[in-house]
Amino acid sequence: MKIYTKGGDKGMTSLYGGRRVSKDDIRIESYGTIDELNSHVGHLISTLDESKVDVALLIEIQNRLFTIGSNL
């Protein structure tokens, strides 16, 4: 399935609220970096033996990363 925005790719993207910024804006970079870190933490949690590791700390880190992402 293809999705068309009819805007073409002019190197810009929309933020929540409609403001347009460059795709290399620090805010957009931050979204991706936080999301990627959160993904790695989730993968780590899924591979650990819960009986040997305190997974609760990693889950807390994930929760905080979600909060940081929503605040951005």
Order of alpha helices (4+ residues) and beta strands (2+ residues): beta-beta-alpha-alpha
